[in-house]
Amino acid sequence: MMRSRGLAIAPVGVVALFLLVPVISVLFAGIRPESLHVLMESRTWRIIGFTALQALLSTVVSVALALPATYALHRLRLRLRRLTLAVLTVPFVLPTVVVGLAFRALLPESLNGTLTAIVLAHAFFNVGLVVRVVGGVWSRLDGRMQDVGRTLGMPPFSVFRRVTLPYLRPAILASTALVAMFTFTSFGVIMVLGSPAQPTIEVEIYRRTTQILDIPAAAGLALVQLVIVVVALIWSAALQRRTAMLMRQSSAPPLPMSSKVDRLCVLWTYLLALGLTIPVLALSLRSLRAGNQWSLQWYQQIAAPSGGTTRDIGAFSIVTTSLRYAALATLLAVVLGVLGAMAVQLATRRGVTLEATLLLPLGVSAVTIGFGLLLVSIHGPVDLRGWTFLVPLGQSLVAAPLVMMLLLPILRSIDPRLRFVAATLGAGPLKAWWAVDGRLIGRATVGAAGLACAVSLGEFGATAFLARVDEPTIPLQIVRLLGRPGEANFGSATALAVVLLAITAVVLTATDRGRTQW
């Protein structure tokens, strides 16, 4: 117990100081009379209604698209299963700004700024999340339960409705809650694809803070969003505990295709995987088109901008800034994630409370984190604006819980008796720990570091509030370019997006190779 407390000091201290304090500052700022007046405006309720509507539609479409593919990938013998599963899940870690721009390049002009474009982009992101969450349970469904239903004369649909669906319901609801929470707090996609006439809560908080400097009203909106997100997080946590109980069962062997429904699900899975590659391909091709001809003009322009303003910064400087921030954020996120995961794993009592505390940043939107840190900088005893580590700190608060979530299952799967076996063979405590725990933790940490770096590179919500004007990250510069009229600015934005996509792919590939060779 003492060891778990010692390990938990650093991550709990960081979460308490740099997350709870900013959130509390948002709460106090949001309950002031000058902040609550925003709730009396009809525009505010239209924004809340639109935010809920796009989240609802995005969630329904994401789950509907994912369930047939989940069945094919986790219950049937499928060729190229690993590759198909990777194609479906990789979009979840792509930068939101890149995905938004990819759909903007793919869709016709008539759909840009519409609800349809937003829903499609959100589905692109979240299909893989549903496949992973529901598939983990579906793969453990005992086929004999369905055989019993068939022997009783039940048609296939009745077997699914009365046998399979009740078993899957906790996982489906858990994935639904997660997708709803992510789409409700979506920021980068809405900034790129949304219409200024129909902002979401996140976009309105950003607009009131940075454009019209109405900090009290922004705090009131942040308070409303925080309450809604916390309710969704509590519901999701309860559902995930039920899902975790089902995950303890052993996986069932995949089955051969035996019906027309099976073949249709397999066909749908391949078509869905192919469809998810189209937006990225469209973005890449669009970055190579200048006018009516193929050209590298936009890449040359971002390398040496000729606008002559303070916001025309070269790509090398922007990439360097992004990599520096991401490296610092990754280092901090990995340290906090590893210490937090080990503390939770060692804690015999109050482990659930400790885990909930360290995963709290998942329930707070990136915009709220950035806005809270900005409020602390303005009203706190020390003005942190311009501090080099402020942006990496905000990014690490977003990435650290993901590191911890990746490491915890690995730590919990280790049989402690293996350490005693190593000790009886003459290994000292440190050598025994390294032989049993160290290698597994090291391999998982390399993969977690890649994910943390990818998330930090594409992070936009918190960074938009914390970065200096003369030191933008790649996502910030992309949004700046999209805010200016003209083909040259849009072309430069697509080129920068492809550069960010390439860097993200290199990071994930390198860390995956490092993880397998550990």
Secondary structure, 3 states (H helix, E strand, C coil): CHHHHHHHHHHHHHHHHHHHHHHHHHHHHHCCHHHHHHHHCHHHHHHHHHHHHHHHHHHHHHHHHHHHHHHHHHHECCCCHHHHHHHHHHHHHCCHHHHHHHHHHHCCHHHCCCHHHHHHHHHHHHHHHHHHHHHHHHCCCCHHHHHHHHHCCCCHHHHHHHHHHHHHHHHHHHHHHHHHHHHHCCCHHHHHHCCCCCCCHHHHHHHHHHCCCCHHHHHHHHHHHHHHHHHHHHHHHHHHHHHHHHHCCCCCCCECCCCHHHHHHHHHHHHHHHHHHHHHHHHHHHCCEECCEECCHHHHHHHCCCCCCCCCCCHHHHHHHHHHHHHHHHHHHHHHHHHHHHHHHHCCCCHHHHHHHHCHHHHCCHHHHHHHHHHHHHHCCCCCCCCCCHHHHHHHHHHHHHHHHHHHHHHHHCCCHHHHHHHHCCCCHHHHHHHHHHHHHHHHHHHHHHHHHHHHHHCCCCHHHHCCCCCCCHHHHHHHHHCCCCHHHHHHHHHHHHHHHHHHHHHHHHHHHHHHCC
